[in-house]
Amino acid sequence: MVRRWLQQWRARREAAAVQRRAIPDDLWKRTLVRYPFLCRSDQASAAELRRLTSLFLDRKEFSAVGGLRLQDAMVVAIAAQAVLPVLRLGLDLYDGFVGIVVTPEEVRAPRSITDDHGIVHEFEDELHGESVPGGPIMLSWRHVRGIDVAAEQAAYNVVIHEFAHVIDMTNGQLDGMPHLPPSLNAAEWHATMDREFEGFVRRVDAEEPTVIDPYGAEAPEEFFGVACEAFFVEPWRTRDEHPDLYGLFVRYFQQNPAAERPPAKGRRT
Ligand SMILES: [Zn+2]
């Protein structure tokens, strides 16, 4: 009885939030045109993406720095792309943070590493985005829009990348493995992902072109991040190049992006 009441209360509260944050038709259409990988062929999934995007906007706080002015089109574009990976898993996976900071361009962060000879190397990292436990998530608007992204190379999507890290951290650590549902166990996950990662590193070392961003060779957690980008943005090439990884992601995300629409010839998104 209490449970049913709670469910109804939650549903009413969500419906009110969706109404409060309703996305106008023309803005939603423009978002789907600009980011076509968001399109879902069945009506129910398409409606759920839009509903969760409104809920996301209601639960999260966007802010801009560096003279950037937030516009509705920007926050909707970011929210919709953030929601895509959790379309079937639910927004609760993002409960660990509230803030999203949008910068006009990449952020330069001073770094230093000490090599095997004890020599400290100082350098600057160029961050297109960053996610830290508890938030906020940082995103460069220039890179959300995909400006400067080389056309013929690997899949690229900074929003999906950073939110893949948030999903990864649902098991308590950033290690390339999210909290798994009962239908998937850790041994199965590792059997596929470890093998895929090793094969990928070999291909990157050999300078072979790959649909997954070579940056993924840095570490298993980065491999998970860039593999998620490829899975959602270039699903057909990902399925061809990494059938086992693709199959594992279909089971985890409960989505089959390659079945959504045919690959667009000569166009990259
Ligand atoms: Zn990353």
Residues whose N, C-alpha, C, O or C-beta is under 5 A from the ligand:
A	BS01	ZN	E222 G225
